[in-house]
Amino acid sequence: MENLITVLDGICDEYDNLLELSTQKKPAIISGNLEVLSKITDEEQIVASRINHLDNKRREVIQDIANVVNRDVEDLILTNIIQMLEPRPAEQQKLAKVHDKLKTVVHQVQQINEQNRELILNALEMIEFDINMLQSLKAAPETANYNKGAYSAGSVIGVNRNGFDAKQ
């Protein structure tokens, strides 16, 4: 049980690190600071790798617990393990405490990530709006030139029909 509590504490610490990084990411997204955003994302990848490593350890520890108590590993979730520890209240309390802490920090990370996702979507919408605005500025009205038959012979002012203009 001590191994499980130690591993879960480590996972909580890493999620705290991830929460801090996600919180730092928010102003970088708002300001559009890609350099800072890139550094934060790189750090997040390192933390995610450590979380993955600790999660693999957690699975091994739970597999060991399942073998000792002769139960199916699929049925052995933390709440079940906490209930099984009724005869040992000190360990039960430690495990319940780390479970609650982990649940809280994961929920906080999810909330911050959702906010950051919304900010990124808004930034993408603004970029799309700017692109559309620039494209519409290139399309100017037709000139009012008519031929003998009173048909419009005007040309569109300032439009480059060849696609992307690298000079601009």
CNS distance restraints for C-alpha pairs under 8 A (distance, minus, plus):
assign (resid   1 and name CA) (resid   5 and name CA) 6.24 0.50 0.50
assign (resid   1 and name CA) (resid  65 and name CA) 7.96 0.50 0.50
assign (resid   1 and name CA) (resid  91 and name CA) 7.32 0.50 0.50
assign (resid   2 and name CA) (resid   6 and name CA) 6.04 0.50 0.50
assign (resid   2 and name CA) (resid  91 and name CA) 7.98 0.50 0.50
assign (resid   3 and name CA) (resid   7 and name CA) 6.10 0.50 0.50
assign (resid   3 and name CA) (resid  61 and name CA) 6.96 0.50 0.50
assign (resid   4 and name CA) (resid   8 and name CA) 6.06 0.50 0.50
assign (resid   4 and name CA) (resid  58 and name CA) 6.38 0.50 0.50
assign (resid   4 and name CA) (resid  61 and name CA) 6.11 0.50 0.50
assign (resid   4 and name CA) (resid  62 and name CA) 7.38 0.50 0.50
assign (resid   5 and name CA) (resid   9 and name CA) 6.02 0.50 0.50
assign (resid   5 and name CA) (resid  94 and name CA) 7.30 0.50 0.50
assign (resid   5 and name CA) (resid  95 and name CA) 5.99 0.50 0.50
assign (resid   5 and name CA) (resid  98 and name CA) 7.05 0.50 0.50
assign (resid   6 and name CA) (resid  10 and name CA) 6.27 0.50 0.50
assign (resid   7 and name CA) (resid  11 and name CA) 6.26 0.50 0.50
assign (resid   7 and name CA) (resid  54 and name CA) 6.36 0.50 0.50
assign (resid   7 and name CA) (resid  55 and name CA) 7.96 0.50 0.50
assign (resid   7 and name CA) (resid  57 and name CA) 7.07 0.50 0.50
assign (resid   7 and name CA) (resid  58 and name CA) 6.13 0.50 0.50
assign (resid   8 and name CA) (resid  12 and name CA) 6.14 0.50 0.50
assign (resid   8 and name CA) (resid  58 and name CA) 7.24 0.50 0.50
assign (resid   8 and name CA) (resid  98 and name CA) 6.68 0.50 0.50
assign (resid   8 and name CA) (resid  99 and name CA) 7.67 0.50 0.50
assign (resid   8 and name CA) (resid 102 and name CA) 7.59 0.50 0.50
assign (resid   9 and name CA) (resid  13 and name CA) 6.23 0.50 0.50
assign (resid   9 and name CA) (resid  98 and name CA) 6.40 0.50 0.50
assign (resid  10 and name CA) (resid  14 and name CA) 6.28 0.50 0.50
assign (resid  10 and name CA) (resid  54 and name CA) 7.18 0.50 0.50
assign (resid  11 and name CA) (resid  15 and name CA) 6.16 0.50 0.50
assign (resid  11 and name CA) (resid  51 and name CA) 5.92 0.50 0.50
assign (resid  11 and name CA) (resid  54 and name CA) 6.29 0.50 0.50
assign (resid  11 and name CA) (resid  55 and name CA) 7.36 0.50 0.50
assign (resid  11 and name CA) (resid 102 and name CA) 7.62 0.50 0.50
assign (resid  12 and name CA) (resid  16 and name CA) 6.14 0.50 0.50
assign (resid  12 and name CA) (resid  98 and name CA) 7.75 0.50 0.50
assign (resid  12 and name CA) (resid 101 and name CA) 7.06 0.50 0.50
assign (resid  12 and name CA) (resid 102 and name CA) 5.28 0.50 0.50
assign (resid  12 and name CA) (resid 105 and name CA) 7.13 0.50 0.50
assign (resid  13 and name CA) (resid  17 and name CA) 6.36 0.50 0.50
assign (resid  14 and name CA) (resid  18 and name CA) 6.19 0.50 0.50
assign (resid  14 and name CA) (resid  47 and name CA) 6.33 0.50 0.50
assign (resid  14 and name CA) (resid  50 and name CA) 7.33 0.50 0.50
assign (resid  14 and name CA) (resid  51 and name CA) 6.27 0.50 0.50
assign (resid  15 and name CA) (resid  19 and name CA) 5.99 0.50 0.50
assign (resid  15 and name CA) (resid  51 and name CA) 7.61 0.50 0.50
assign (resid  15 and name CA) (resid 102 and name CA) 7.91 0.50 0.50
assign (resid  15 and name CA) (resid 105 and name CA) 6.48 0.50 0.50
assign (resid  15 and name CA) (resid 106 and name CA) 6.70 0.50 0.50
assign (resid  15 and name CA) (resid 109 and name CA) 7.50 0.50 0.50
assign (resid  16 and name CA) (resid  20 and name CA) 6.26 0.50 0.50
assign (resid  16 and name CA) (resid 105 and name CA) 6.59 0.50 0.50
assign (resid  17 and name CA) (resid  21 and name CA) 6.28 0.50 0.50
assign (resid  17 and name CA) (resid  47 and name CA) 7.25 0.50 0.50
assign (resid  18 and name CA) (resid  22 and name CA) 6.05 0.50 0.50
assign (resid  18 and name CA) (resid  44 and name CA) 6.32 0.50 0.50
assign (resid  18 and name CA) (resid  47 and name CA) 6.56 0.50 0.50
assign (resid  18 and name CA) (resid  48 and name CA) 7.80 0.50 0.50
assign (resid  18 and name CA) (resid 109 and name CA) 7.19 0.50 0.50
assign (resid  19 and name CA) (resid  23 and name CA) 6.10 0.50 0.50
assign (resid  19 and name CA) (resid 105 and name CA) 7.50 0.50 0.50
assign (resid  19 and name CA) (resid 108 and name CA) 7.13 0.50 0.50
assign (resid  19 and name CA) (resid 109 and name CA) 5.18 0.50 0.50
assign (resid  19 and name CA) (resid 112 and name CA) 7.59 0.50 0.50
assign (resid  20 and name CA) (resid  24 and name CA) 6.25 0.50 0.50
assign (resid  21 and name CA) (resid  25 and name CA) 6.15 0.50 0.50
assign (resid  21 and name CA) (resid  40 and name CA) 6.32 0.50 0.50
assign (resid  21 and name CA) (resid  43 and name CA) 7.72 0.50 0.50
assign (resid  21 and name CA) (resid  44 and name CA) 6.77 0.50 0.50
assign (resid  22 and name CA) (resid  26 and name CA) 6.74 0.50 0.50
assign (resid  22 and name CA) (resid 109 and name CA) 7.22 0.50 0.50
assign (resid  22 and name CA) (resid 112 and name CA) 6.42 0.50 0.50
assign (resid  22 and name CA) (resid 113 and name CA) 6.67 0.50 0.50
assign (resid  22 and name CA) (resid 116 and name CA) 7.91 0.50 0.50
assign (resid  23 and name CA) (resid  27 and name CA) 7.97 0.50 0.50
assign (resid  23 and name CA) (resid 112 and name CA) 6.69 0.50 0.50
assign (resid  24 and name CA) (resid  28 and name CA) 7.05 0.50 0.50
assign (resid  24 and name CA) (resid  40 and name CA) 7.68 0.50 0.50
assign (resid  25 and name CA) (resid  29 and name CA) 6.16 0.50 0.50
assign (resid  25 and name CA) (resid  37 and name CA) 6.20 0.50 0.50
assign (resid  25 and name CA) (resid  40 and name CA) 6.60 0.50 0.50
assign (resid  25 and name CA) (resid 116 and name CA) 7.59 0.50 0.50
assign (resid  26 and name CA) (resid  30 and name CA) 6.30 0.50 0.50
assign (resid  26 and name CA) (resid 116 and name CA) 5.98 0.50 0.50
assign (resid  26 and name CA) (resid 119 and name CA) 7.99 0.50 0.50
assign (resid  27 and name CA) (resid  31 and name CA) 6.02 0.50 0.50
assign (resid  28 and name CA) (resid  32 and name CA) 5.76 0.50 0.50
assign (resid  28 and name CA) (resid  33 and name CA) 5.10 0.50 0.50
assign (resid  28 and name CA) (resid  34 and name CA) 7.23 0.50 0.50
assign (resid  28 and name CA) (resid  36 and name CA) 6.35 0.50 0.50
assign (resid  28 and name CA) (resid  37 and name CA) 5.73 0.50 0.50
assign (resid  29 and name CA) (resid  33 and name CA) 6.58 0.50 0.50
assign (resid  29 and name CA) (resid  34 and name CA) 7.79 0.50 0.50
assign (resid  29 and name CA) (resid  37 and name CA) 6.94 0.50 0.50
assign (resid  29 and name CA) (resid 116 and name CA) 7.46 0.50 0.50
assign (resid  29 and name CA) (resid 119 and name CA) 6.93 0.50 0.50
assign (resid  29 and name CA) (resid 120 and name CA) 6.85 0.50 0.50
assign (resid  30 and name CA) (resid 119 and name CA) 7.06 0.50 0.50
assign (resid  33 and name CA) (resid  37 and name CA) 6.19 0.50 0.50
assign (resid  34 and name CA) (resid  38 and name CA) 5.90 0.50 0.50
assign (resid  35 and name CA) (resid  39 and name CA) 6.41 0.50 0.50
assign (resid  36 and name CA) (resid  40 and name CA) 6.19 0.50 0.50
assign (resid  37 and name CA) (resid  41 and name CA) 6.08 0.50 0.50
assign (resid  38 and name CA) (resid  42 and name CA) 6.19 0.50 0.50
assign (resid  39 and name CA) (resid  43 and name CA) 6.30 0.50 0.50
assign (resid  40 and name CA) (resid  44 and name CA) 6.09 0.50 0.50
assign (resid  41 and name CA) (resid  45 and name CA) 6.28 0.50 0.50
assign (resid  42 and name CA) (resid  46 and name CA) 6.59 0.50 0.50
assign (resid  43 and name CA) (resid  47 and name CA) 6.34 0.50 0.50
assign (resid  44 and name CA) (resid  48 and name CA) 5.96 0.50 0.50
assign (resid  45 and name CA) (resid  49 and name CA) 6.12 0.50 0.50
assign (resid  46 and name CA) (resid  50 and name CA) 6.41 0.50 0.50
assign (resid  47 and name CA) (resid  51 and name CA) 6.18 0.50 0.50
assign (resid  48 and name CA) (resid  52 and name CA) 6.10 0.50 0.50
assign (resid  49 and name CA) (resid  53 and name CA) 6.24 0.50 0.50
assign (resid  50 and name CA) (resid  54 and name CA) 6.19 0.50 0.50
assign (resid  51 and name CA) (resid  55 and name CA) 5.97 0.50 0.50
assign (resid  52 and name CA) (resid  56 and name CA) 6.27 0.50 0.50
assign (resid  53 and name CA) (resid  57 and name CA) 6.51 0.50 0.50
assign (resid  54 and name CA) (resid  58 and name CA) 6.15 0.50 0.50
assign (resid  55 and name CA) (resid  59 and name CA) 6.25 0.50 0.50
assign (resid  56 and name CA) (resid  60 and name CA) 6.38 0.50 0.50
assign (resid  57 and name CA) (resid  61 and name CA) 6.22 0.50 0.50
assign (resid  58 and name CA) (resid  62 and name CA) 6.13 0.50 0.50
assign (resid  59 and name CA) (resid  63 and name CA) 6.03 0.50 0.50
assign (resid  60 and name CA) (resid  64 and name CA) 6.23 0.50 0.50
assign (resid  61 and name CA) (resid  65 and name CA) 6.22 0.50 0.50
assign (resid  62 and name CA) (resid  66 and name CA) 6.04 0.50 0.50
assign (resid  62 and name CA) (resid  73 and name CA) 6.98 0.50 0.50
assign (resid  62 and name CA) (resid  76 and name CA) 7.33 0.50 0.50
assign (resid  63 and name CA) (resid  67 and name CA) 6.27 0.50 0.50
assign (resid  63 and name CA) (resid  73 and name CA) 5.90 0.50 0.50
assign (resid  64 and name CA) (resid  68 and name CA) 6.28 0.50 0.50
assign (resid  65 and name CA) (resid  69 and name CA) 6.17 0.50 0.50
assign (resid  66 and name CA) (resid  70 and name CA) 5.61 0.50 0.50
assign (resid  66 and name CA) (resid  71 and name CA) 5.00 0.50 0.50
assign (resid  66 and name CA) (resid  72 and name CA) 6.11 0.50 0.50
assign (resid  66 and name CA) (resid  73 and name CA) 5.34 0.50 0.50
assign (resid  66 and name CA) (resid  76 and name CA) 6.91 0.50 0.50
assign (resid  67 and name CA) (resid  71 and name CA) 6.63 0.50 0.50
assign (resid  71 and name CA) (resid  75 and name CA) 7.27 0.50 0.50
assign (resid  71 and name CA) (resid  76 and name CA) 7.32 0.50 0.50
assign (resid  72 and name CA) (resid  76 and name CA) 6.67 0.50 0.50
assign (resid  75 and name CA) (resid  80 and name CA) 7.69 0.50 0.50
assign (resid  76 and name CA) (resid  80 and name CA) 5.90 0.50 0.50
assign (resid  76 and name CA) (resid  81 and name CA) 6.37 0.50 0.50
assign (resid  77 and name CA) (resid  81 and name CA) 6.32 0.50 0.50
assign (resid  78 and name CA) (resid  82 and name CA) 6.08 0.50 0.50
assign (resid  78 and name CA) (resid  99 and name CA) 7.30 0.50 0.50
assign (resid  79 and name CA) (resid  83 and name CA) 6.30 0.50 0.50
assign (resid  80 and name CA) (resid  84 and name CA) 6.17 0.50 0.50
assign (resid  81 and name CA) (resid  85 and name CA) 6.38 0.50 0.50
assign (resid  82 and name CA) (resid  86 and name CA) 7.26 0.50 0.50
assign (resid  82 and name CA) (resid  92 and name CA) 5.47 0.50 0.50
assign (resid  82 and name CA) (resid  95 and name CA) 6.55 0.50 0.50
assign (resid  82 and name CA) (resid  96 and name CA) 6.39 0.50 0.50
assign (resid  83 and name CA) (resid  92 and name CA) 7.66 0.50 0.50
assign (resid  85 and name CA) (resid  89 and name CA) 6.65 0.50 0.50
assign (resid  85 and name CA) (resid  91 and name CA) 6.94 0.50 0.50
assign (resid  85 and name CA) (resid  92 and name CA) 5.19 0.50 0.50
assign (resid  86 and name CA) (resid  92 and name CA) 6.51 0.50 0.50
assign (resid  88 and name CA) (resid  92 and name CA) 6.16 0.50 0.50
assign (resid  89 and name CA) (resid  93 and name CA) 5.89 0.50 0.50
assign (resid  90 and name CA) (resid  94 and name CA) 6.36 0.50 0.50
assign (resid  91 and name CA) (resid  95 and name CA) 6.09 0.50 0.50
assign (resid  92 and name CA) (resid  96 and name CA) 6.01 0.50 0.50
assign (resid  93 and name CA) (resid  97 and name CA) 6.01 0.50 0.50
assign (resid  94 and name CA) (resid  98 and name CA) 6.29 0.50 0.50
assign (resid  95 and name CA) (resid  99 and name CA) 5.99 0.50 0.50
assign (resid  96 and name CA) (resid 100 and name CA) 6.13 0.50 0.50
assign (resid  97 and name CA) (resid 101 and name CA) 6.19 0.50 0.50
assign (resid  98 and name CA) (resid 102 and name CA) 5.99 0.50 0.50
assign (resid  99 and name CA) (resid 103 and name CA) 6.09 0.50 0.50
assign (resid 100 and name CA) (resid 104 and name CA) 6.13 0.50 0.50
assign (resid 101 and name CA) (resid 105 and name CA) 6.21 0.50 0.50
assign (resid 102 and name CA) (resid 106 and name CA) 6.05 0.50 0.50
assign (resid 103 and name CA) (resid 107 and name CA) 6.22 0.50 0.50
assign (resid 104 and name CA) (resid 108 and name CA) 6.29 0.50 0.50
assign (resid 105 and name CA) (resid 109 and name CA) 6.19 0.50 0.50
assign (resid 106 and name CA) (resid 110 and name CA) 6.21 0.50 0.50
assign (resid 107 and name CA) (resid 111 and name CA) 6.28 0.50 0.50
assign (resid 108 and name CA) (resid 112 and name CA) 6.27 0.50 0.50
assign (resid 109 and name CA) (resid 113 and name CA) 6.00 0.50 0.50
assign (resid 110 and name CA) (resid 114 and name CA) 6.08 0.50 0.50
assign (resid 111 and name CA) (resid 115 and name CA) 6.32 0.50 0.50
assign (resid 112 and name CA) (resid 116 and name CA) 6.15 0.50 0.50
assign (resid 113 and name CA) (resid 117 and name CA) 6.00 0.50 0.50
assign (resid 114 and name CA) (resid 118 and name CA) 6.27 0.50 0.50
assign (resid 115 and name CA) (resid 119 and name CA) 6.28 0.50 0.50
assign (resid 116 and name CA) (resid 120 and name CA) 6.15 0.50 0.50
assign (resid 117 and name CA) (resid 121 and name CA) 6.17 0.50 0.50
assign (resid 118 and name CA) (resid 122 and name CA) 6.15 0.50 0.50
assign (resid 119 and name CA) (resid 123 and name CA) 6.15 0.50 0.50
assign (resid 120 and name CA) (resid 124 and name CA) 6.16 0.50 0.50
assign (resid 121 and name CA) (resid 125 and name CA) 6.20 0.50 0.50
assign (resid 122 and name CA) (resid 126 and name CA) 6.26 0.50 0.50
assign (resid 123 and name CA) (resid 127 and name CA) 6.25 0.50 0.50
assign (resid 124 and name CA) (resid 128 and name CA) 6.15 0.50 0.50
assign (resid 125 and name CA) (resid 129 and name CA) 6.09 0.50 0.50
assign (resid 126 and name CA) (resid 130 and name CA) 6.11 0.50 0.50
assign (resid 127 and name CA) (resid 131 and name CA) 6.18 0.50 0.50
assign (resid 128 and name CA) (resid 132 and name CA) 6.16 0.50 0.50
assign (resid 129 and name CA) (resid 133 and name CA) 6.05 0.50 0.50
assign (resid 130 and name CA) (resid 134 and name CA) 6.12 0.50 0.50
assign (resid 131 and name CA) (resid 135 and name CA) 6.15 0.50 0.50
assign (resid 132 and name CA) (resid 136 and name CA) 6.11 0.50 0.50
assign (resid 133 and name CA) (resid 137 and name CA) 6.19 0.50 0.50
assign (resid 134 and name CA) (resid 138 and name CA) 6.52 0.50 0.50
assign (resid 135 and name CA) (resid 139 and name CA) 6.75 0.50 0.50
assign (resid 136 and name CA) (resid 140 and name CA) 7.72 0.50 0.50
assign (resid 138 and name CA) (resid 158 and name CA) 6.30 0.50 0.50
assign (resid 138 and name CA) (resid 159 and name CA) 5.74 0.50 0.50
assign (resid 138 and name CA) (resid 160 and name CA) 7.86 0.50 0.50
assign (resid 139 and name CA) (resid 156 and name CA) 7.42 0.50 0.50
assign (resid 139 and name CA) (resid 157 and name CA) 7.37 0.50 0.50
assign (resid 139 and name CA) (resid 158 and name CA) 6.72 0.50 0.50
assign (resid 139 and name CA) (resid 159 and name CA) 5.41 0.50 0.50
assign (resid 140 and name CA) (resid 156 and name CA) 6.14 0.50 0.50
assign (resid 140 and name CA) (resid 157 and name CA) 5.27 0.50 0.50
assign (resid 140 and name CA) (resid 158 and name CA) 6.19 0.50 0.50
assign (resid 140 and name CA) (resid 159 and name CA) 6.79 0.50 0.50
assign (resid 141 and name CA) (resid 156 and name CA) 5.80 0.50 0.50
assign (resid 141 and name CA) (resid 157 and name CA) 6.29 0.50 0.50
assign (resid 142 and name CA) (resid 154 and name CA) 5.69 0.50 0.50
assign (resid 142 and name CA) (resid 155 and name CA) 5.34 0.50 0.50
assign (resid 142 and name CA) (resid 156 and name CA) 4.28 0.50 0.50
assign (resid 142 and name CA) (resid 157 and name CA) 6.15 0.50 0.50
assign (resid 143 and name CA) (resid 154 and name CA) 4.69 0.50 0.50
assign (resid 143 and name CA) (resid 155 and name CA) 5.69 0.50 0.50
assign (resid 143 and name CA) (resid 156 and name CA) 6.39 0.50 0.50
assign (resid 143 and name CA) (resid 157 and name CA) 6.96 0.50 0.50
assign (resid 144 and name CA) (resid 152 and name CA) 7.12 0.50 0.50
assign (resid 144 and name CA) (resid 153 and name CA) 7.76 0.50 0.50
assign (resid 144 and name CA) (resid 154 and name CA) 5.59 0.50 0.50
assign (resid 145 and name CA) (resid 152 and name CA) 5.97 0.50 0.50
assign (resid 145 and name CA) (resid 153 and name CA) 5.31 0.50 0.50
assign (resid 145 and name CA) (resid 154 and name CA) 4.53 0.50 0.50
assign (resid 145 and name CA) (resid 155 and name CA) 7.92 0.50 0.50
assign (resid 146 and name CA) (resid 150 and name CA) 5.48 0.50 0.50
assign (resid 146 and name CA) (resid 151 and name CA) 5.41 0.50 0.50
assign (resid 146 and name CA) (resid 152 and name CA) 4.50 0.50 0.50
assign (resid 146 and name CA) (resid 153 and name CA) 5.02 0.50 0.50
assign (resid 146 and name CA) (resid 154 and name CA) 6.65 0.50 0.50
assign (resid 147 and name CA) (resid 151 and name CA) 5.62 0.50 0.50
assign (resid 147 and name CA) (resid 152 and name CA) 6.53 0.50 0.50
assign (resid 147 and name CA) (resid 153 and name CA) 6.00 0.50 0.50
assign (resid 160 and name CA) (resid 165 and name CA) 7.65 0.50 0.50
